[in-house]
Amino acid sequence: MNQDTASTDTVVFTLDGQPMVAQPGETIFKAAQRHGVEIPHLCHQDGLRSDGNCRACVVEIEGERSLAPSCCRSPSAGMVVQSRSARAVKSQQMVLEMLLADLPDTGYKHNAAGASQPHGELSDWAARMDVQVRPALRALQRETPAADLSHPAMAVHLDACIQCNRCVRACREIQVNDVIGYARRGAHSHISFDLNDPMGLSSCVACGECVQACPTGALMPKSHIGAQTVDREVDSVCPFCGVGCLVTYKVKGNTIVAVEGRDGPANQSRLCVKGRFGFDYAHSPQRLTKPLVRKPGVPKDPASLQQLKRDSSDWSAVFREASWEEALALAAGPLKALRDTHGAKSLAGFGSAKGSNEEAYLFQKLVRTGFGSNNVDHCTRLCHASSVAAMLEGVGSGAVTNQVKDVAHSELILVIGCNPSANHPVAATWIKNAAKAGARVVLADPRRTDLSRHAWRSLQFNADTDVALINALIHTIIEEGLADQDFLTRRASNFAALAEAVKPYSPEAMAPICGIDAGTVREVARAYAQARGAMILWGMGVSQHIHGTDNVRCLIALATVAGQIGKPGSGLHPLRGQNNVQGASDAGLIPMMYPNYQQVDDPAAQAWFEHFWGQPLDPERGYTVVEIMHKTQAPDNDPHKVRGMYIMGENPAMSDPDLNHARAALAALEHLVVQDIFMTETAWLADVVLPASAWPEKTGSVSNTDRMVQLGQQAIVPPGEARADLWILQQMAAGLGLQWDYRGDYHGVASVYEEMRQAMQASIGGITWERLQRESSVTYPCHDASDPGQATVFQDQVATPDGRVHLVPARLIHADERPDADYPFVLITGRQLEHWHTGSMTRRSQVLDALEPVAMVSLCGADLQALGLEPGAVLTVRSRRGQVVLRVRQDDGTPRGTVFMPFAYHEAAANLLTNAALDPFGLIPEVKYCAVALSAGGSLG
């Protein structure tokens, strides 16, 4: 229906003498805005609940004595409204003048035009309404509050606060962090943090939603105060987790000075601390700016990595600078020689989930056509490979069935094996919003995390007992007659075998194993089965086990027996960790599949790609990340020994399990080429290091956890002689004898994308480069130009050959390594809010490093007391593979007998301890569980 056409659901009223049509539930303000009529406003912001407390938007309504705030008032049929009457304008001007009179002469927030608007939106509206502050009002100016500069990222200048309440609503209602409130009353009231604490000492998580909401600069990023105006704004995508928040870079010269959230479908302008304040890694003085070549005779000594990292800018003892011409010849030439001498299996490549889809596509194409094998992989092998294996087997697709925001339609949300408040903070806001709206959140995790504050039930089960817990839920649904028999009959296979397999897994039998009492298990099972919509979201706490594939098989079975697939607010969602791990996998950066998950050992798929790329292809599956590490140390007479590698944007010397083994494997290579933006732990072991581009320095697409293909635009140029990754890839391909010809802006990114789209017609066929430029974000599967994309899939059938869910029963098996008398504690590893992945980017961000500067290990208070330790004490954590020394933090959400460590700190690398035992299906290592011993003291690295 045309927005200006009345219907039975709309309201016709008059505004400023013109007929207006208001949509159902629309306010006068929103209807006016939609029709191009601007009304002054300060406390109103799109996306926030209207509060009506500033009174700048008042209008005159015929027949009413008082002026009404248009942002809170809905029109009625026949209502006559004046926004520009003398009375309304006088009141609007008075509000603006009184607010402006209280503010200091020097402001903190300027628009892109410069210093003419020192108080942001207030100054802007005052200028537009021709408001001049009278001296008499200036004389009544309030006492200037002291500035609060205690936070590393944000400045608090309450002398610029107009108490519009936007920051309070942003903190409490959007991000649901509940940090900002009001202190005192009347003329002495002011916003406060927690119990009137300094911002830097409060429980603030630095999401920055408040600074984005603040209209006057009372809350501001420290990097963007006052005269720090910008030259341009560039739209892009956040380069961190898989949520895929759209952002706008504010750029001055060649420097990003601030980031704001953009109204994208995944984030609706929301960001977290990394997305908002972690951008300055691109400007780090430790950026690689020239190609480097290892000096002759300098050994690759893994034992020296920690010492070298203490001054990562001092590479001169190990490397020398080279021209690009020389470096490319020394990079590609030896790889080609190894291939020609020892065969295609002697080479392997690790691509990146931190780059673009186009880079991932070109990298896997280079390995397959230039190296001649399928020995190509990336970090998905270490995070969600088991999830993908189980989902391909069960539902025919490794991607999510429903998008995160669909939790708004859920009655129950099961969050298992993940900590979205830390790892996917914006996704967590949608879960918290749903909880506030009445959805029941069930948090299932060995650790009690921040989301437990919003949970209906917290299932703090014993680590390593996922199958016991989930099978008990399935058992209850079947035993109590709650299974969706119609769904099972029409859309699933092998249900009888599943029902038989879970008979021994009653909640009563599993309670001693998983640690959750039977009554609670049954209560949760009933709520899940009876919900109109119930969604499951999980993370690497589910996938990174030797039974990770079984864990996900159980989750698929749980959703299927309850009929919770293919409808709003339901389905299966493995939360992706890195910004493009979904897109990199889709583009074929995995050893057993071409783009779009076409099996490399399928003759039809092989023939299609041989014709498409014009090159013969290897019909055998390649080696995974972990297998490649073993193959580098194979005997010289092994025809599949890996002798040379090309690594782009990955850091296996920090991310692989059992790092001592992984680092020794990298050092054993005859030739290693590393393409990166920093001298990572992996780069120290390279023969040639190629300086690459950071995400804000490139144009390309990425695909987020919601199956949204999204476009990032180049905002700044790389430093020194660093080059775009797409350019480097094409130069390496030429050195290997490939004849590529990608032309156009940004090194042919559009032509690469269009080639990739042809290879992935079944998923992104309807998303042309022109459409992506126009819309910024399009969900797949998207089959043609008119297809808006399918946010919810499997509404009629799943993607298996017969269209039915293939149920696979799972039995209880234990971790490869369990606690004993020598190693009595369980180690759980993961990420933390302020740092991401191996820390190569976030630890070079000044704000993020200031917030979490040192490695910490978390123990509960009872274990600290038993060990005779206080928080902050030094602790040595030792496994059968290595040891690290770090400081201890008290976290009573960590259960007794368990320790938690982030893996972002090179000086205390958690993966020196972890176990490389593999899940037999996903070939993913068990980095979420191993046995460790603790001892007080030690020498900090």
ZAVODREN-470031 format. One record per residue (C-alpha): x, z negated, y. Coordinates in steps of 0.25 Angstrom, whole numbers, plus 5000, padded with zeros to 4 digits. Layout:
// residues N
XZY;...
This chain:
// residues 941
500050005000;500550035014;500949905021;500049945033;498849965025;497849855023;497249815009;496549695004;497849625002;498349635016;497949575029;497749655042;498049585055;498449625069;499849595074;500249625089;498949715090;499349805078;498649795064;499549735053;499349725038;499949605031;500249605017;499749495008;500449365011;501249425023;501449345036;501249395050;502749405052;502949485039;501849585042;502349605056;503749625051;503249725041;502549805052;503849795061;503349685071;504449585073;504149445076;505249345080;505649255068;506749155064;506249065053;505749185045;506649265036;506249365026;506349305012;506149155017;504849085017;504249085031;504348955038;503748975052;504548875058;505348945069;504049005076;504749125081;503749215074;502449155080;501349255083;500049235090;498749245081;497449275088;496549155087;497549055084;498048945094;499548935088;500549045086;500849065071;502249095064;502049235059;503049215048;502049105041;500749165045;499949265037;498949355044;497549355041;496549475042;496249515056;497349415062;497849455076;499249425078;500149435090;501749425089;502049475103;500949405111;501449325123;501149195116;501849235103;503149295110;503249175120;503249085108;504249165100;505149175112;505049025114;505448995099;506649085100;507049025114;506948885109;507748915097;508848985104;508948875114;509448785104;510548875098;511948875103;512448985112;513449025102;512849075089;513249105075;512449215070;512549355076;511949485072;512749615070;512649645084;513549535088;513549405097;512249435104;511449365094;512149225092;510949165085;510549275075;509049295074;508649195084;509549265095;509049405090;507549365092;507849295105;508449425110;507249505105;506249415111;507049405124;507149255123;508049185133;508349035132;508048955144;509048855149;508048745148;508048765133;509548775131;509648635138;508848575126;509748635116;509948545104;511248475100;512148565093;512348525078;513748535073;514148655064;514248635049;515348715044;515548645031;515148765022;516248865019;515248985021;514148945031;514148875044;513048785049;512748795064;511448715066;511548735081;511048875078;509948825068;508448855073;507848775060;507148905056;507248855042;507748985036;508948925030;508148815023;507148915017;508349005013;509048885006;507848814999;506848934997;507749054994;509049004988;508348874984;509648794986;508948674994;510148645003;509648665017;508548585023;508148505036;508748375040;508048285051;506848315059;506348365072;507348405083;508448355074;508148435061;509148525056;509448605043;510348525033;511048545020;510648455009;510648315015;511148355028;512548395022;513548485028;513248625022;514648635015;514348505008;512948535004;512348594991;512348724998;512748844989;513048935000;512049044997;512049075012;510549095012;510449005024;511449085032;510649205029;509349145033;509849075046;509449155058;510349095068;511649065062;511448915060;511948945046;512949055045;514049115036;515349065042;515849205041;514849265050;514649165062;514649205076;515349325081;515649375066;514749495068;514649605058;514949755060;514049795048;513149755037;513349815023;512349795011;512949764997;512749684985;513349544982;514649564974;514449434965;513449394955;512449484948;511249454957;511549564966;511249514979;511149614990;512049575002;512349625016;513849615020;514049585035;515349655038;516349645050;517449745050;517849755035;517449605033;516149555027;515849435036;514549395029;513549435018;512049425019;511049435007;510249565008;508749575003;509049634990;508149624977;509049524970;509349434982;508349454993;509449415003;509949294995;511449274992;512249164986;513649104991;514449214984;513649324990;513549275004;514949215005;515849274995;516049405001;517349375007;518149394994;518149544998;519049505010;519949415002;521449425006;521749424991;521049564990;521849664983;522249774993;523249864986;523549914972;524449824964;525349854952;526049754943;527549744946;528449784934;528849674925;527749574930;527149514918;525649494916;525649344914;524249294912;524749154914;525149174928;523749214933;523449074938;524749064946;524549214951;523149184956;523549064965;524049174975;523249294971;523749374983;525149364979;525249474968;526649534973;527349464962;526549544951;526049674958;526549774968;525749854977;525450004974;524850124980;523450164975;524050284969;525150214961;524150104957;523150194952;524150274944;524750144938;523350094935;522750214928;524050274922;524350174912;522950154908;522850304905;524150294898;523650184889;522450264886;523150384882;524250304874;523350204867;521950264867;520650234875;520450094869;521750044875;521050034889;519949944894;519249924907;518549804914;517549844925;516849754935;515549694937;515849664951;515949804955;514949914957;514149994946;514950114950;516250054948;515749994934;515250134930;516550204934;517450094927;516750104914;516750264915;518250254918;518550174906;517650254897;518150394901;519550354906;519950254896;519150314885;518550194879;517350094882;518349974884;517649934897;516949804901;516649704912;516249564914;514849584908;515649554895;515949414900;514549384905;513349454900;513749534888;512949454878;511749464887;511849614888;512049624873;510849544870;509949614880;510349754875;510049704861;508749644865;508149714876;509049844877;509549804891;510649714896;510049704910;509049594915;507549614913;507049554925;507749524939;508149384943;507049384955;506049404944;506049254941;505049244953;504049294942;504549204931;503849074927;505049024920;506549064922;507549034911;508949024917;509949004905;511449004905;511649034920;511848964933;511149064943;511248964955;512748984954;512949124947;511749204952;511349114964;510349214970;509649234957;509549084956;508749084969;507649174963;507649074951;507548954961;506449024969;505649054956;505748904953;505248864966;504148954964;503748884951;504548964940;505148874929;506648884928;507248844915;508748824916;509548834903;511048804904;512048704899;512348674914;511248624923;511448714935;510848714949;509648794944;509248674937;508648614950;507548724949;507348724934;506048684927;506948654915;508448644913;508948664899;510348614899;510648664885;511948644878;512948754880;513048854869;511648834864;510848944871;510349004858;509848864853;509048844866;508448984868;508049004853;507348864855;506548924866;506249044858;505848964846;504848884854;504249004860;503949064846;503648934839;502648894850;501949024850;502349064864;503049194860;502449324866;502049384854;501449514861;502849534868;503649514855;502749604847;502749714857;504149704862;505149634853;505749644840;506349544830;505449434834;505249384820;506749364818;506849294831;505749194828;506349164814;507749144820;507349044831;506548954821;507648864819;507848854835;506748754838;506948674851;507048554843;508148604834;508848664846;508748544855;510048474849;510748604850;510448654864;510148514870;508748544876;507648464870;506648534862;505448504872;506148564883;506448694875;505048704871;504548684885;505448794891;505048884880;503648874882;503748894897;504649014895;503649084885;502449044893;502949094907;502349224912;503749264916;505049194911;506449254914;507749214908;509049224916;510349194910;511849204913;513149194906;512849054900;512049134890;512949254888;514349204888;514349144874;514649194860;513149184858;512849244872;512149364865;511249274857;510949194869;510349314876;509649364863;508949224863;508549244878;507949384875;507249324863;506649214872;506149314882;505549404872;504849294863;504149244876;503849394881;504649364894;505249504896;504749624904;503849554914;504049484928;504849354928;505349374914;506449434906;507949424904;509049414915;510549394912;511049354926;512249454928;513549384934;514249484942;513749574952;513749704944;513849654929;512549724927;512949854934;514249854927;513649844914;512549944917;513650044921;514350034908;515549934910;515449884896;516149934884;514949964875;514050034884;514050154894;513250144907;511850094905;512150024892;512350154883;513150114871;514550184871;514350194856;513050274857;513450424855;512350464864;512850374875;514250414873;513950564873;513150554886;514250484893;515250574888;514550684894;514250614907;515650574909;516250694903;517250604895;517350564880;516950424878;517350314868;516150294858;516650154854;516250024862;517349964871;517949834871;517349714879;518149634889;518449524879;518849624868;519749704878;520449574881;520749564866;521149704864;522249694875;522949604866;522749684853;524049734845;524749854850;524249934838;522849904841;522250044845;521149964853;522149874861;521849874876;523049904884;522549944898;521449894906;520749924919;519949804926;519149824938;518549704945;518649614933;519449494931;519549464916;520749374918;519749274924;518349314917;518749334903;518649214893;519949154888;520749194900;522049174894;521749274883;521149374893;522249364903;523249384892;522449504887;522549564901;524049544902;524249614889;523749744894;524749854896;524049904909;522949834917;522249884930;521449794938;520549834949;520049724958;519949664972;520849534969;522049504961;521249444950;521749374938;521649504930;522349584941;523549494940;523749554926;523549694930;524549804931;523849874942;522849814952;521949904960;521349834973;519849864972;518649844981;517749724983;516249734982;515949744997;516949854998;516249954989;514850024988;514250024974;513049974966;512949854957;511849804948;511349664948;510849574937;509449624941;509749764938;509749804952;510749914956;511249874970;512149944980;513249884988;513849945000;515349945004;515449845016;516949835018;518249915014;519249865004;520449795009;521849865009;522049974998;520949914989;520050024985;518550044980;518450024965;517750154963;518950224969;519850154960;519050184948;519050334951;520550334953;520850254940;519950364933;520750474939;522050404934;521350404920;521150554921;519650544924;519050654933;518050574942;517450624955;516550524962;516350564976;515650504988;515750374996;516350244991;517150324981;515950394975;515050274972;513750354973;514250464963;514750354953;513350284954;512650414952;513450444940;513150304935;511750314937;511650444928;512350364917;511250254919;509950324921;509150234913;509450114922;509850164936;509350314936;508450294947;509450224956;510150334964;511350294973;510450344985;509350244980;510350134979;510850154993;509450154998;508850034990;510149954988;509549894975;508749954964;508449894950;508649964937;508150024928;507750124938;507450264932;507150344944;507150354959;505650294960;505950184951;506050044958;506849994946;506349894935;506549754939;505949704926;506249784913;505649784899;504249774904;503749854892;504949864883;506449824883;507549924882;507849924867;507650044859;506350004854;505949934867;505849794860;506649664863;507549654851;507549504848;508849454842;508849304836;510049224839;510649104832;511348984837;512848994837;513848914845;514948944855;516248994849;516948864854;516348734855;516748594860;517548504851;518448384852;519548454858;518748534868;517448454870;516848524882;516048654884;516548744895;515548834902;516048934913;515249004923;515149044938;514948954950;514148984963;515349014972;516249094963;515949214955;516549274942;518049254942;518149214957;519049334961;518049364972;517349234975;518549144975;519149234986;517849214995;518249105005;516849045005;516649044990;518048984987;517848874998;516548834991;517148834977;518648834978;519148774965;518848774950;517948664945;517448624931;516048554931;515748434922;514648344922;514848204927;514748134913;515948224908;516748194921;516548044919;516948054904;518248134908;518548034919;518448134930;517848144944;517348274950;518548354956;519548304946;520448404939;520048444925;520748524914;519748614905;520448664893;519848754882;520548814869;521048934878;521548874891;521348764902;521048754916;521148644927;520048624937;519248524945;517948464939;516648464946;515448374942;514248454937;513148374930;512448504927;513648524917;513248454904;514148354897;515248414889;515248544897;516148594908;515848714918;516848804924;516748924933;517749034930;518049084944;519349004946;520649074942;521348934943;520448874933;519848994925;518748954916;518949074907;520349014903;519448924894;518349004889;518149064875;518249214873;517349214860;516349324861;514849344859;514849444847;513749534854;514049534869;515549504867;515549404878;516449284878;515949144877;516449094891;515249004893;515648904882;516948844876;517548714873;518548644883;519248514885;519348434898;520448344903;520648284917;521748334926;522648464925;523348554935;522448634944;522748784945;
